Each structure stands twice: as structure tokens, then as C-alpha cells.
Amino acid sequence: MKTLLWIQGLSCNGNTQSLLNAENPFFYEIFQKIKLIYHPSFSYRENLQTIIKKVKEEKIKINFLVVEGAVTSDKRFHKIGDYSVAQILEILKDRADYIIAAGNCASFGNIPATFPHNTDVKGVQYKFVQKEGFFPPDFKTRSGYPVINIPGCPMHPAWFTQTITALLEGKKVILDQFNRPKELFMYLPHDGCTRNEYFEWKVESEEFGHKEGCLFYNLGCRGPMTHAPCNKILWNRISSKTRAGMPCIGCTEFNFPLRENFFETKKNMGIPEEVPLGVSKRAYITITGVAKTLKNKRLMVKLEETD
């Protein structure tokens, strides 16, 4: 049976909490196929130092090494027994078939990497947009893969379980330019968003709490420029941020959370500084002008409005 070892760096534990909510397969189903040899929240028989000793002695083989949280070598910020998380990775990196960065902190550094007093904090292979993580840019595991990034704050459990299942079954996982599984991260939250018709006709939400209107123009929604299948693989099979009226904050991207205001769309002379992916500003202005001129009267009234 294949084995999995999970370690945590600088983390809020959100990806572990997300994993516990996994469905199709459920949490317990995935670990009937894979032997979980250590997880800091679930393991109670042996501590990580004992596990590392056994790995060094080749009494335990690691197929999947999962890293949750940002990496640091500074024991003042994070220490597991006598080791920093960086020391643990150094010991285990050449002993795992696959290394998976679970969540945005492990993938790109996230909030811990913004700490001004510790430039040592980074993702496993990236620090934001640059391949300046703990591992060098050309690092690959024994399987030939680089670190596989499954970002998100937190990641959706299905993104993790689907990737693990594919690797377990010997299927090739194609990665994008940021080492994310392309089959999942080629989509945008904009795809499948229930507010798409409002976006097309440029009917904008002015404030939170309404079912009507697009959240992009005024309220900072990153759905049209973020890579994630949030409206294709729903959370709890029910909803997503945009369906619940919350703008996408771009938590799967390399530059998260490097924004001043998550709920504001920066504009220059009324034009968003960033327009949807694949659209030029000129095209966006033209389409916006046409949509606002023609209007869709049906979208101008509240969905629950009665006579």
C-alpha cells in the first residue's frame, strides 16, 4: 500500500480542516487506499521525530509527502521537536516519490511570506511569482515531478483527493506554469458563476448582500482572472463565494494576498486597472459601452421583486 506523510509549516491548519470535509471520495475512503503514516492532527502513536528516524533507517518508505504551510528555517517561528520545517524537508525531499504543497502558504508563501521581519519564509518551491522557494527551481522528486502545487486559502478537498487519486492510479498529471494540476486550474471561478449574465450586460452590484449584479466592477471580484474551478467543483457540493454573494479574492494565485483592499476594484478614469483574462482594455471598453447602451431590462429588477 502507498504511504503518505503530512507535515505542517507556518499554517492556520485550514487545509487539514478542508481535507476532513472531503467527499467523493470521503476522507476515510482515500485513506483506505493510502496508508497515512503521519499527520500532526491525527497521529497519536508516534511523533514526527520517531517517524523521521525510521525513514532515515529506511524502515518506512514515503510515496506522498504533503506540506501544509509556509517553510522557514527559523526555529523561533516554527519548530517541530528539534527540527525546523526546513530541516525536515531537507531530510525527506529525496525520499518521497511525490511532494504536494497543500494550500497557498505551502505553494506560494501567502501571508507568512509577507512578514517584513523574516525574509526566510517562503513556499516549498515558489515565493509568490518567483521560483525562489525552499527547493531550487529545477528540483524534482524521484517520480520526475516538481513540487505539485494545490493552492487555495484553503484548498478545496476535491482538488487534493482528485490529484492524489490520479497519481495513485499511475495517471499523468499535467501541470501549468505554476505547477498546479492543469485539469483543475485551467478554469476560472468566472466559469459557471451564476452572476455571469450580469457581468455580460454590465449590471453591477453596488453593495454586498444582494443576489443581483456582478461583483467585478465595484466590489473587487477576482473571478475573471483567477485560476480555480470554484464554480465547477462546488464547496460542500452546494455553493461558492460568488454564489453566496462574496467576491472571489484570488486565493489560488501566486500573488495572493498582495492587495491593499480585497473588496475594491481599482479603476483609472472609470476603467478597471485589471480586466478579465484574455480581453484587452480596448475590447472591454467597447463591450461595456455596447452592453450599457442596449441594456437588458430583465436584469434591472430584483429577482424576488413581486407586483
C-alpha positions in Angstrom: 0.0 0.0 0.0 1.2 3.5 -0.9 2.1 5.8 2.0 1.5 9.4 2.8 3.3 11.7 5.3 1.8 15.1 6.1 3.9 17.9 7.7 2.9 21.4 8.7 4.9 24.6 8.5 3.5 28.1 9.2 -0.1 27.4 8.8 -3.6 28.1 10.1 -4.4 24.4 9.7 -7.2 25.4 7.2 -6.2 22.8 4.6 -6.4 20.0 7.2 -9.8 21.2 8.1 -10.8 21.3 4.5 -9.5 17.7 3.9 -11.7 16.4 6.7 -14.7 17.6 4.7 -13.7 15.6 1.6 -16.4 13.9 -0.3 -16.3 11.6 -3.3 -14.0 10.2 -2.1 -14.6 10.8 1.6 -11.7 11.3 3.9 -11.8 7.8 5.3 -12.1 6.3 1.8 -8.9 7.9 0.5 -7.0 6.6 3.5 -8.3 3.1 2.9 -6.2 3.3 -0.3 -3.2 5.1 1.1 -1.6 4.4 4.5 -1.3 7.6 6.5 2.0 7.2 8.3 1.9 10.6 10.0 -0.3 13.7 10.3 0.2 16.3 13.1 -3.5 16.5 13.8 -4.5 12.8 13.5 -1.5 10.7 14.6 -1.1 9.7 18.2 1.1 6.5 18.2 4.3 8.0 17.1 5.7 11.6 16.9 7.3 13.0 13.8 10.8 12.7 15.2 10.3 8.9 15.5 8.9 8.7 12.0 11.9 10.7 10.6 14.3 8.3 12.4 12.5 5.3 10.8 12.6 7.0 7.4 16.4 7.6 7.7 16.8 3.9 8.7 14.7 3.0 5.6 12.2 1.2 7.8 9.5 3.5 6.3 9.0 4.4 2.6 7.3 7.7 1.7 5.3 7.8 -1.5 3.5 11.1 -0.9 5.0 13.9 1.1 2.4 16.6 1.7 3.4 20.0 3.0 0.9 22.4 4.6 2.0 25.9 5.5 4.9 28.1 4.5 8.5 27.0 5.0 11.0 28.6 7.4 14.4 27.5 8.8 14.0 29.9 11.7 13.0 27.9 14.8 11.8 31.0 16.6 8.8 31.0 14.2 8.2 27.3 13.9 9.7 24.2 15.3 8.7 20.5 15.3 10.6 18.7 18.1 14.2 19.5 17.4 13.7 20.4 13.8 12.6 23.4 11.8 10.2 22.6 8.9 13.1 23.4 6.5 15.3 20.8 8.1 12.5 18.2 7.9 12.1 18.9 4.2 15.8 18.7 3.6 15.8 15.2 5.2 12.7 14.0 3.3 12.9 15.6 -0.1 14.9 12.9 -1.8 12.9 10.1 -0.1 9.5 10.9 -1.5 8.0 9.9 -4.9 5.8 13.0 -4.9 5.7 16.2 -2.9 2.5 18.1 -2.8 2.2 21.7 -1.5 -1.3 21.8 0.1 -2.8 25.3 0.1 -1.5 28.7 -0.8 1.0 29.1 2.0 2.9 25.9 1.0 2.5 26.7 -2.7 3.5 30.4 -2.8 4.2 31.7 0.8 0.9 33.5 1.3 0.5 35.7 4.4 3.5 34.3 6.3 5.8 35.3 3.4 4.7 38.9 3.8 6.2 39.2 7.3 8.8 42.0 6.9 11.0 40.8 9.7 11.6 37.4 8.3 12.6 37.1 4.6 13.3 33.4 5.2 9.6 32.4 4.9 8.6 31.1 1.5 6.6 28.4 -0.3 8.1 24.9 -0.9 9.3 25.8 -4.5 7.9 29.3 -5.0 7.8 32.6 -3.2 4.9 34.4 -4.8 5.6 34.6 -8.6 9.2 33.7 -8.4 10.6 30.2 -8.2 12.5 31.2 -5.1 11.0 28.8 -2.6 12.8 26.4 -0.3 13.6 24.0 -3.1 15.6 25.2 -6.1 13.8 25.9 -9.4 14.9 22.7 -11.1 14.1 20.4 -8.2 12.2 17.3 -9.0 11.2 14.3 -6.9 12.0 10.7 -7.6 8.9 10.4 -9.9 10.2 13.2 -12.1 7.6 15.8 -11.0 8.4 19.1 -9.4 6.5 20.1 -6.3 2.8 19.8 -7.2 1.0 23.0 -6.0 -2.6 22.8 -5.0 -3.2 26.3 -3.8 -6.2 27.9 -2.2 -6.8 29.5 1.2 -7.8 26.8 1.9 -7.6 24.4 -1.0 -10.8 22.6 -1.9 -10.6 19.0 -0.6 -11.6 17.5 -4.0 -8.6 19.3 -5.7 -6.4 17.3 -3.4 -8.1 14.0 -3.5 -8.5 14.0 -7.3 -4.8 14.7 -7.7 -3.8 12.1 -5.2 -6.1 9.5 -6.8 -4.8 10.3 -10.3 -1.2 9.8 -9.2 -2.1 6.7 -7.2 -3.6 5.1 -10.4 -0.5 6.0 -12.4 -2.1 8.7 -14.5 -0.1 11.6 -15.8 -0.9 14.9 -14.1 -0.2 17.8 -16.4 0.9 20.9 -14.6 0.5 24.6 -15.6 3.3 27.2 -15.4 2.9 27.4 -11.6 2.9 23.7 -11.1 -0.8 23.4 -10.5 -2.7 20.5 -11.9 -3.9 21.9 -15.2 -7.1 19.8 -15.4 -8.3 21.7 -12.3 -6.7 25.1 -12.6 -7.3 25.8 -16.3 -10.8 27.1 -15.2 -11.7 30.4 -13.6 -14.3 31.0 -10.9 -15.9 33.1 -13.6 -16.7 29.8 -15.4 -20.1 28.7 -14.1 -20.7 31.8 -12.0 -24.4 32.3 -11.6 -23.8 36.1 -12.0 -22.3 35.8 -15.5 -25.3 37.3 -17.2 -25.0 40.4 -15.0 -21.3 40.5 -16.0 -22.2 40.3 -19.7 -24.7 43.1 -19.5 -22.6 45.2 -17.1 -25.2 45.3 -14.4 -23.1 45.8 -11.3 -23.6 45.2 -7.6 -23.1 48.4 -5.6 -23.1 46.8 -2.2 -23.0 43.4 -0.5 -26.0 41.3 0.4 -27.8 41.3 -2.9 -28.5 38.3 -5.2 -28.4 40.6 -8.2 -25.5 42.1 -10.0 -21.9 41.3 -10.9 -19.3 41.7 -8.2 -16.4 42.5 -10.5 -16.7 46.2 -11.3 -17.2 47.7 -7.9 -16.6 45.0 -5.3 -13.2 43.6 -6.2 -14.2 40.2 -7.5 -11.2 38.3 -9.0 -13.3 35.6 -10.6 -12.5 36.7 -14.2 -8.7 36.5 -13.6 -8.2 33.7 -11.1 -7.4 30.1 -11.9 -9.6 27.8 -9.9 -12.7 25.6 -10.6 -14.7 27.0 -7.7 -17.9 27.2 -9.7 -17.4 23.8 -11.3 -16.5 21.9 -8.2 -18.7 23.5 -5.6 -17.8 23.7 -1.9 -19.8 21.1 0.1 -21.4 20.4 -3.3 -23.6 23.4 -2.7 -22.1 26.8 -3.3 -19.1 29.0 -3.8 -18.0 32.5 -2.8 -19.7 34.3 -5.8 -22.9 32.2 -5.5 -23.1 33.3 -1.8 -22.6 36.9 -2.7 -18.9 37.1 -1.7 -16.4 38.3 -4.3 -13.6 35.9 -5.3 -10.4 37.1 -3.6 -8.0 35.2 -5.8 -6.7 32.9 -3.1 -5.3 30.3 -5.6 -3.0 32.8 -7.3 0.7 33.3 -6.8 0.2 37.0 -5.8 -2.3 36.3 -3.0 -2.7 38.2 -0.7 -0.6 41.1 -2.1 -3.6 43.6 -2.4 -4.5 46.6 -0.4 -8.3 46.1 -0.4 -9.9 42.8 -1.3 -13.3 44.4 -1.8 -12.5 47.3 -4.1 -11.9 47.3 -7.8 -9.1 49.8 -8.6 -10.0 52.0 -11.6 -8.4 54.6 -13.7 -10.9 57.0 -15.3 -13.7 54.5 -14.7 -11.8 51.6 -16.3 -10.7 48.7 -14.1 -6.9 48.6 -13.8 -7.1 44.8 -14.5 -9.6 43.5 -16.9 -10.7 39.8 -17.4 -8.1 37.4 -18.7 -7.9 37.2 -22.5 -9.6 40.6 -23.0 -7.8 43.8 -24.0 -8.8 47.0 -22.3 -10.0 48.4 -25.6 -12.2 45.4 -26.1 -13.5 45.6 -22.6 -14.4 49.3 -23.0 -16.2 48.6 -26.3 -18.2 45.6 -24.9 -19.1 47.6 -21.8 -20.3 50.5 -23.8 -22.5 48.4 -26.1 -24.0 46.4 -23.1 -24.8 49.6 -21.2 -26.3 51.2 -24.2 -28.6 48.3 -25.2 -29.4 47.2 -21.6 -31.3 44.1 -20.5 -34.4 45.3 -18.7 -35.0 41.9 -17.1 -31.7 42.2 -15.2 -32.6 45.7 -13.9 -35.2 44.4 -11.4 -34.7 42.4 -8.2 -35.1 38.7 -8.5 -37.5 38.5 -5.6 -39.5 41.6 -6.5 -43.2 41.0 -6.6 -46.1 43.0 -8.1 
